[in-house]
Amino acid sequence: MKNLVIVESPAKAKTIEKYLGSDFKVLSSVGHIRSIAKKVKGGGEPIEVNNGFKTTYEIDSEKKKTVAELKKAVKSAETVWLATDEDREGEAIAWHLCEVLGLDPANTNRIVFHEITKDAITEAIKKPRTVDMSLVQAQQARQILDRIVGFELSPVVWQKVPGGKSAGRVQSPAVRLLVEREREIDAFAGSAQFKVMAEFSAGGNTLKAELPKRFDTEPEAQSFLESLIGASFTINDITTSPSVRNPGAPFTTSTLQQDANSRLGFSARSTMSSAQKLYQEGKITYMRTDSVTLSGQAIAAAADYIKSAYGPEYSQVRTFKTKSASAQEAHEAIRPTNMALEHATSNEYDQKLYNLIRSRTLASQMAPAKLEKTVITITVSTTKEQFEAKGEVIIFDGFMKVYGGSKKDTEILPAVHQGDTLDLASAQARQVFARPPARYSEGALVKKLEDLGIGRPSTYATIINTVQVRGYAEKGEDEGTPRDVIVLSIGENISDNSTFEAKSVEQPETEPRRETVSDVEIERNGVRRKIIQEKTGSDRGKLVPTPGGEVLTDFLTNNFTQVVDYDFTAHVEQEFDLIADGKLARNDMLQEFYTPFHELIEKSGDIKRSDVAQAREVGIDPKSGKPILARFGRFGPMLQLGATEDKDDKPQFAPMPAGKKIETVTLDEALHAFQLPRLVGQTADGVAIKANVGRFGPYIQVDKLFISIKPLDPHTITLDEALELYATKLKSEAEKNIADFGDGLKVLNGRFGPYVTDGAKNAKIPKDTDPKSITHDLAKEMIAAAPAAKKGRFGRKTTTKKAATRKKTVIKKRIVKKTK
């Protein structure tokens, strides 16, 4: 073959091959082909710290077949073109391909393009370059540093932190952000005031107004409402002022993840997955970028489309300047490759993201929206306080035609004049509560990381996913708890309670308030009083640190400050940028980080595990007289009845009640927790049904079957509810079991299709084989031929204490070797 082009993904290969013609063959590396070796023959270290951080790489086992195919293709090609992605990871993949395929990085053609279109690819072929070793070394520096931190710090975390799984150079500051925000919320001293709203009748129309002043006490609010009874109301002033709203810049990786999260509910990971597919299919430009720049060609294409679709008055050419000092202006913002293309894919989720990208891009090249804001001031004859009615009218929608605001439009005011007299229809003083700091959504955390200079476009989604996979944070599911709200009113009821929504503590402004109205209403001096309930403290969809995340953060803050220091982490990112620009030597940067870090690792042997684990005496059990402790165990917070040192009478354990913490759980709550497990009743066969709470939440146990009962409470679940869940579970188990040969071998229906298992190994059943036709002998053959089950890095170990000590010694030897 004449030309071989190597790209990262098979989907990208298919798209590019269409454009290059018969002289080109396009193959894929399917991402990275090599990783830093886990072990080195002869007992050497994969990263030789004292030998210029020399690193040993190994071909990933699942890529050996791909590498063999690429080697064969390279031998028959006259010219090889490396067309991996244009970021540092892509540059590193290109270098690894050179190393493995026997290509000279100084002479091999390296091409990059921001979009997969015929013009972009043809232009790239005309202007090849060689592998940029500065970019490669920047990627290596990040990879080596992350490996060193994980390799040396994670064992310390395993040994010293109960339930600790790992620590990472960037994930740990992200967890710290979540923990600090949670503690701000815990420390928040809430306060309440009364907000007054009124509805007036103006020539047959309704005019809604608000009192700017808030009242601190109920008697003050009561007194003010009493003063409105029989008062006269006059329009004192009408002020109108023009307003202009400008569009935002086109998307960077960060702003795309933020908007996709807030507008579409996409996680950072799913956003990048959809964007990757759209890019590979040639529908959008490269999705990892921190630039807001659009090419001249893209600006012209957007202007042409806007003029054609909406009219010339909607078009306004704009250029945006990237604020980030590290941004590469040669790159572009994320935009469609064809501005006129409305339908890009048949995938519903990918199409939603495409619509968002396209709308934002077009909006960035459109005229500003013109609005008119009006404020009406209303005087009250019996008090100096004045009501204000505010409204906003869109005079010209401009960019909002394609990228409108996410909030509801402001109230449109009726036609009134200065001096008009108004009739009061109703007034209401409602208790509103100060809003504590909000927990981070994924989008908000991405923004915070970007503001602090932590991470880069290619790492945000990975950071957020990692902290959840490691169990240091989780998506909240709590809808909140009820609280009483006092409402005072006169006249008719306020017709639209949504005017109060923005002031509820727990609800975002776009989410309606869920409230319960009491039937009991008391009237005094013409003012009615009632109590309603609203939910507070909802964390649904927000990132909530787990107790394990809190313990890890405290441990690192106290013992490895630099690992969780925001400024230091940002400084490291800046140094990666300097390496990429050829302004800083990779090894100098690595040594500067490693020396003080390794000193802390060597000192970590003095840290006592007992000092790390949180523990608090809650009180004394009135029945046994034994102490009840709230402490942190292997799987998180727990309660302990009795002393650990008591050899004659072993302590009892209970899970921490949902929503409670070691610092705040009360004695009554702890005693309630020890009432579990609870006997709910029996099945028709006389088998006991027990309710309890475990590592993964509340459940019932029927013989050897464990069934989740979320969101039911194990203390209150009824026998009927338990039997219904049991019947459902039996049905699903029956559908799952295709065959049971009685000796541990089974044919099961799994999440990814039918398979054979012996409990230790699984063998997938081919699609063209009927699972019901699998015989016992065939099942044995399939299990024998199946690969051994992979052990997760953090899987449960069955080593004895002696083995654990031996492992610890190995770690120390490894560390000593690096410091010679």
N, C-alpha and C positions, 0 to 999 in steps of 0.2 A: 504494500500500500504506500501511497505517496505521503499522506499526512495523518498522524495520529493526534487527536486532541483528547486530553484527559481532564475530566471535570469531577466534581465531588458527588453529584447525585445522579441516579439513573433517569429521573424525570427530566432533569436539566439536559442530560445527554440526548434524549429523544428530541427535545425542542431544538437544540442547537444543530443537530445533524440535519434537520429539515432545511436549515438556512445555508449550510456550507457546500452542499453538492457532493457528487460522487468521488471527488478527489480526497475527501476527508472521512475518516472513521472516528467516531466519538465514543469513548468508553468512560466508565465511572470508577472512581476509587471507593465509592460509598463512604465518604467521610474520611476520618483519620485511618491510616493503615498501621501506624506504630504508636506505642505508648512507652513511657519510662518502665523499664523492666522491674518486676517485683523482686526477683532474685537474680544473682549473677553467679555463673559457674565458678567454682573455686572459692566461694565465700566472700567475694568482693562486694563492694557497695554499689548500687545502681547510680547513685550520685556521689562522686568522689569530692567531698568538700575541700580537702587539702590538695587537690590536684586540679585547681581551676574549675571546680564544679563540673568536671567531666561526667557526662551522662551516658548511661548505657540504655539503648532502646531495644524493644523486641516487637516483632510483627504480631499484631493481635491474632489470636487463634482463628477467629471467625473470618479474618481477612486473607488467610494464606492462599485460598483458592483464587480470590480476586487478584492478589499480587502475582500469582503464577500466570494468570491470563494476561495481565498487563505486561509482564516480562516477555511473553511470547509475542505480543503485539508490537512491542518496542523493537524487537529484533527485525521485524519485517517492515518497519516504517522508515521512510527516508528522512522525515522531519517529525519531531515530537513537539507538541504545543501543550504547555501546562496552563489550564484555564480554571484553576480552583478559585474560590471566592476571593474578593478583593480585600478582605480584612486580614489581621495578623494570623488568625487561625488558618485561613486559606493559604497565606504565604508559607506558613510552617508546613502545611500538607504538601505544597509544591516542593519544598526542600526535602522532605522525607521521601517523596517519590523519586527525586534525583538520587538520593542515597541508596534506596532499595533497588531501583531500576538501572543503576549504573550510568546515570546521566550527569553531565558536568553542569552544576548550577550557574557557572559563569558563562556558559555558551548555549544552554537550552532556552528555547523561546518561552517566555512567560507573558500571557495576555490577561487583561482584566477588562471587565465591562460592568457598567452600573445597571444595565437592563438587558434582558435576553430578547433582543429584536434583531432583525437582519442587518439593519444599518449599524447598530452598535457592535455586532460581532464582526462584520466586514471591516469596520474602522479599526477594531482591536487587532485583527490579523495584519493590517497595514503597519501598525505601530507596536511591534513586540518589544519587550524589554527582558532583562534577566531577573532571576530571583533576588529580591531585596533582602540582603542578609541582616540589615538593621531591624526590619520588621520581624524576621525569623527569630533574632535574638531577643526581641521584646517579648515574643510569645514564649520562648524558652524560659526567660526570666520569670514570667508569671507561673508557668507550669512547674518549674523547679522550686520556686518559693512556696507554692501551694503544697507541693509534695513534701517538702521538708517540714513545714508547719504541721501538716496532717500526720506525717510519719513519726515525728518526735513528740508532738503535743498530745495527739489522740491517746497513745498508751498511758500517758500521765492522767488524762481525763478518765480513762477506763478504771485506773487504779484508785484514784482519789475522789471521784465524784460518783455518788450512788446513782445508778441508772445512766451514767454518762456514756455517750456513744461516740462522739467525735468533736473535734474543734477545727474550725477552718479560718484562714486569714481574712476572708471577706464575710463568710456566713456569720461569724461570731459578733462583729459589730452590728450586723442586721438584727440578730437576736437581742442584742443590748438595746437597740432602739425600741423594740417591742416591749421589752421588760421595763424600760424607763417610762414609757408611755402608760403602761399598766399601773405602775406605782404612782404616777401623777393622778390617775383616775382614782386610785384607792385613797390618796391623800386629799382629794378634792373636797373642800368644805362647801357643800351646796347651800344655796340661799334661795328664798322665794320672794316674789313681789306680786302685786296685782296690776294687771294690764287692763285698761278700759277701752272698749270698742263701743261704737254707737251706730245706729242706722237712722237716717233722717229721710223724711218724705219731701221731695223737691219736684213740684209740678207733676205728680203722678209717678215719678221715678224714684229709685232708692239711691241714696248717697251714703256710702260707708266711710266712717272716719275713725281715727284713733287719737287717744290722748297721749301726747309725747311724755308726760310725766307718769312715773310708776309709783305705786303706793307700797310701802314696806309692810304695813299691817292691815289686817282685815277691818278693824274699826275705821281706819282712814278711808279705805275703799267704800265701806258702808256709808260713811258720812258724805262722801262725794256723790254717790248715786242718789242719796236722799236730796242733795241740793239741786239735782237735775229735775226733780218732780215739780212741775208747775213753772219751770224756768222758760225763758224765750231764747231762741237761737237765731243768730244772724250771720250771714256771710260777710266777713270783715275784709277779706283780701283774696284775690286770685292772681297767682304768679305763674307765668308760663315761660319756659326757657328751652331753647333748642339743645339737642344732645346728639352726639355722633358716636357710633360704635364701630370699631375697626376689626377686621378679621385677624385671626391668629396666623402664625407662620405654618408652612407645610409640616408634616409630621417628621420628627426624629424617632428613633426606636423608643426612647423614653416617653415622649408625648403620645405616641401611638398606643403604647401599653396603658398609659393613664386614661386616655379617652375610651379605649376599647373596654376597659374595666368599668368606668363610670357610666358609659352610654349603653354598652352591650352586655355587661356582666361577664366579659371574658377574663380568664386568668392571664397572667403574663405569659405562661407557658403555652396556653392554647392560642393566644394572639400570635406568638412567634411561629407556632406550627402552621397556622393558616397563612400567615404572611410568607413563610418559606414556600408553601405550595404555589401561592400566587406568583411569587418571583420565578420559581422554576418553570412555571407555565408561560412565562413571558408577559404577565399581566401588570406587574408593578416593578419598580426599580428595587435595587438591593435593600433589604430590610434591616440591616445592621449599620446604622449611621447616626452620627451626632451633628450632622450638617442640616441647615434649613435652606440651603441654596437650591435654586432651580436653574437648569441650563437655559440658555437663551432660546433654544429650540422648544423646550417645554413651555416656557413663558408665552412664546408666540402661538403655540398650539392651543394653550388654555385660552388666550385672548380670542382666537378665531372661534373656538367653540362657544364661549360666553356671548360673543356678539351675535352669533347665529341663533343660539338657543333662547337668549333672554333680551337681546338688544344692546346696542353700543353703550347706552348709559350705565349698563351694569359692569362694564369692563374697566379695570384700572390696573395697569401694570405695576407690580410691586417687587422689590428685591429685599430680602431679609438677611440680616447679618447674624451669624452664629455667635452666641455669647461665650461658649466654652472655648477656653484657650487651646484645648487639645483637639478641637474639632478639625477635620480635614476638609477644607472648602472645595478641594478637587472632587470630593464625593458630592452626591446630591441628597436632598431630602427624599423621603419615601413618597412616590407619586405613581399614577398610572402611566403605562407606556403609551396608551392611546386614550386621550382625553375624551373622545366621543363615545368610547365603548362603555355601555351601561351594564350589560350582562356579561360577566367575566367567567362564571363557572356555574355548574349545576349544584355544587355543594352549598347548602343553605348558610352554613356558618362562614365559609370562605367568602361568599357573596356579601354577607353583612359587613365583613371587614373591608372588602373591596369598596363597597358603597361609602364607608366612612372615610377611607383614604382618598377616594375620588372627590367626595364632597369637600373635604378639607383643602385639597389641592386647588380646586376651582375657586373656592371661597377666598383663598389667599390672593387671587388675582382679580378680585371683584371690588366694586365701589363700596364705601362704608355705608352702613345703615344710618338713616337720619330719623331721629325721634323727637318728640315734643313732650316734655315733662311739665305737669301741672300740679301745683300745690294750692289747695283751697283752705283758708283759715276760717274757723267758725267760733264766734264768741258765745259765751254763756252769761245770761243776765245775773246769775246768782254767785258767780265766782270769777276770779281773774284767769283761771285756766282756760285754754282754747283747744278745740279739736282741730285735727288736720286730716284732710282727705287728699290722697296722692294718686295720680294716674299717669299713664304713659301711652302715647299714641305713636305708632310707626308711620312716619310720613313717606319714607322710601325704604323698602326692605333691603336693598343692596345685597351684600353677601349672605344675609340671613335667608334669602330665597332658597339657597342650597344647603346652608349649614346653620340652621336656626338654633337659638338658645335652648338649653335643656329644661329651663324653668318655665312655668306658666307666665303668660303675659300679665303685666300689672293691670290693675282695675281701670276700665275705661269709665270716665266720669260723665255724668249727665250734664246737659247744658244749663248752667246757672249764672247768675250775675251778682256783682258786689251789691250788698244791701238787701239781698233777698232774705226773707224770713223763712225758716225751716221748721217743720214739725218733727219732734222726736218720736220715732216709732218704737225704739227699744235701745237699751244700753246694758252692757254686761261688763262686770269686773271679774276677770278670771285669774286664778293663781297660776303663775308661770315660774319655772325653775331655771336657775343658772345652769348653763351647759358645761359639763366637764370636758376635758380634752377628748377628742374622738380617737378611737382605736384606728389603726392604719388599715385601710383596704390595700389590696395589692398595688393598685395604681398610686395611692398616696405614698406607699413605701418606696416605690420606684422613684417618685419625685424627690422624696427625702434623701435617698441614696445619691441621686444625681446632684442635688443641692450641696451635699457634703463632699462630693467628689469621690465617692466610693463606688467602685465598679465601673464598667463601661457598657456600651450598647449590647455587646455580645454576652454579658454576664448577668444582667438584671434578672432575667427569667430563671436562670440556673440558681442564683442566690435564693430567690423566694421559694423555689421548689425544694431546694436542699434543706432549708430550715424546717419545712413541714415534713419531709421524708425522714429526717433525723429525729422527729418527735419533739423539737424545741418550740414549735408553734403549730397552731391548728386553726382551721376556719371555724369561727363561732357559729353555733346553732341556736343559741338562747334567744327566745323572742322577748325576753325582758320579764320583769315582775310588776304586778299592779301597785299603784300608789294612789292615794286619795288626792283629789283636786277640788278646791273650794270655788264655786261659781256663784256670784251675786248678780242679780238682774232686775230690771224694771221694764215695764211695757211688754211687748211681744218678745218671743225668743229670737235671738240673733239668727238670721236665716242661713248664714253660711259660717259654720264653725271653722272652716279651713283657714280663715284669717288668723287663727291662732297656731296653726300647725308649725310654723317655723320656730316657735319658741319652746317646743317640747324638747326635753333634754336628749332623749334617746333616738328620735326619729330623724333621718335626713329630711331636708326640706321638700324633696320630691316624693316622699312616701306618706300616704295618708295616716292620720292618727287613729289608732284602734282604742276606743274608749267605751266604757260602760256607764250609763246614766242611772243614777239612783232615783227611785220613785218617791223618796221622802223629800219634801220641799217645805221649808219654814219661811214665813213672811214676817218681817218686822219693819214698821214705819214705811210700808209700801215697797220694801226691797225683799225679793225672794232669795232664799239661800238653799243651795243643794250641793251634794257631794257627788262627783263623778269619779270614775277610775280610768287611768291611762297606764299604758305599759312604759316602764323605764328600764334602762340598762341593757337594751337589746345589743347583741354583738353579732347578729346573723351576717355571715359573709365577710366579717372582718378578721384580721389576723390577731389571734390571741396567744400570748406566750404560755407555754405549759409550765407547771412547777419545775420540770426538768430544765427548761430554758432559763428560769430564774436562778436556779442553783448554779448552772454552768456560768451564767453571766457574773454572778457574785464571785465564783471561784477564779475566773479569768481576770476580773477587775482587781482582785486582791493579790493575785500572784503573777499574772502575765499581762500587765497593763497595756503594753504596746499592741497586743493582738486585738484588743477591743477599742483602742483609742481611735477616734474618728479622724483627727488631724493626721496621725501617723499613717493610717490606712490610705487616706487621700494623698499623702506625700509619696507613698509607695506607687500609687497609680500614676502620679506625675513623673516619677522616675522611669516607669515603663514607657511613658510617652517620650522621654528624653532618649532612651535607648532606641526607640523606633525612629527617632529623628537623627540618629547617629551622633548624639551629643553626650552620651554617657556610656561607659563600658559596662557590659553585662555583669562581668565578674566583680567589678568594684561595687556595683549596687548590691549584688547578692551577699558579698562579704560584709558590707555595712549593716545589713539586716541580720545576718546569721550570727555574728559574734555575740552581741548582747542577748539575742534570743536564746542561743544555746547555753549561755551562762545561767539563765533562769531555769532551763530544763535540768541542768545539773544540780541546781539547788532544790528542785522539787521533791527530792527524797525526804526532805525535812517536813513536808506538809503532812499533817495528820488527817486521815480520812474522817475521823470523828469531829474534827473542827470544821469540815466542809459541810457535812450533813446537818440539815436544820432539825432541831428538836425542841419541843416545848411541853412542859407539864400542863395539861389542861385542867386537871383536878383529881379528886379521889372518887373511885367507884363506891357508892354508899353500901352496896351489898357485900363486896369482898374486902373493902378497905385498901385495895391496891391502887397505885397511881395509874392514870390514863395519860399516855404521851401522844402528842401529834408529832410525827417525824417523817423524814423523807426516806423511802425505801428504794429497792431496786426498780420498781415499776411506778414510782411517784409517791405522792403524799399518802400517808396511812395513819391509822390509829393503833396504839398498842396498849393492851391492858395487862399490867404486871411488868416487873423489871426483867431485863434481859439476863442479869446476873443470877436470877433465881433458878438454880438447877433442878430443884425439887418440883417446882410448879411452872411449867413453861408458859410464857406469855401468850395471850390471845391477840389476834389481829383483825382489823376491820378496815375496809376502804374508806377514804375520806369522803364525806357526803358531797354530793354534786354542788359545785359553786362555792365550796368552803375552802379556806386556806389554813395552813399550819398556824399562822399568826392570829387568826380570827375565830376558828372553830370554838364553840362553847361546850361546856360540860354536858348540857342537856342534849346538844346535837350529837356529841360523841356517844353518850349512853344510848341514844336512839339508834345509832349506827351498829352498836353491838347486839341489837335485837335480831340481826341477820346472821345466818340464813333463817328464813321464816318458812314454816310449813304452810303451804297454801291449801293443800287438800290432796286428793288421790285421783288417779285415772280410773276408768271403768274396770281396769284389770287390777286395781289395788296398788298401783305403783305411786310412791310419794312424789309430789310436786313441790319443790323448794324454790323460793325466790331469794336472790342474793345480788350483790354488786361485785363485779370483777374488774379486771384490768381494762376491759373494753366496754364497760357500762353495765346496766342492770340486765339480769337474765333469770330465766327459770331453768331448773335442772330436773329432767325426768329420766331416771336411771343414768345412762351414759350420754344422754342427749342434752346439749346446752342450747337454749333458744333465747335470742335477744328479745327484750320486751320494751325497748325504747319506743315512745317516750314515757311509758308507764312507770310507776313507782313500785319497787319491790315490797315496800311496807304496806301498800294498799291494793295491789293487784288482786282481783277476785278470782275465784275458782273458774267461773265461766270464761273470763278473759284468758286465763291460762290454758284452759282446755281448747279454746279456739285457736290460740297460737300453736299449741301442740299438734292439733289436727292439720293445720297448714304446713307445719314442718314435716310431719310424716308424709304428707302428699308430695312435697318437693323432694324428700329423700327417696321416695319410691320412684319418682321420675328420673332421679339422678342415677340410681342403681340399675344398670342394664343386665349385669350378671354377677353373681357372687359364687366363686368356686369352693368356698369353705376353708381354704388354707391360707387366706390372706390375699389371694389374687382376686381382683375384681375388674369388671368393665364398667366404667362410669361415664356419665355425661358431665362434662366440665364446662367452664366458662368459655373455653376456646375450642370446644368440640369433644367428641368421645375419645377416651384413652383407657389404657390398661395400667393398673398400678398394683404394686405389692406392699404399699405403705412407705417404701423407701425410695423407689424409682418409678418413674412414669414413662410410658411409651405411647406416643400419639398414634391413633388409628388412621390410616390413609383414607382420603375422601371416597375412593372407589371401593372401599371395603365396608360391608354392612356390619356394624358393631355387634349385632345379635348373632352373627355367624362365627364369632370368635370362640374357638374351643379352648379347653384347658391347656392342651399341649401348645397350641399356637400362642396363647397368652404367655406361657413360660418362655418360649423362644423370643417373643418380642421384648420381654423384660430383660432377658440375658443380653440381647443386642443393644438395649437402650444405654445411652451415656449415663455415667454416674451423676446423681443430683448435685447441682452446684451449691456450695455452702456460701451463704451470704456473709459479707464481710463482718456484719454485726450479729450473725446468728448465735443462738444459744450454745455455749460451750459446756461440755460435760467433764472438763478437766477437774482434777482434785486440787486441793489447796497447794499440795506440793508442786503440781504441774504449773500452777499459776505463779509460784515463786520462781520456778525455773524459767518461765517466760520473762519475768521481770528482770532476771539476771541477764538474759540475752539482750534485752533492750539496753541495759546499762553498758554491756560490752560494746554494743553497736555505737553508742554515744561516745564512749571513751576512744574508740578507734578514730572517730572523726576529728578528735581534738589533738591528735598526735602532731 
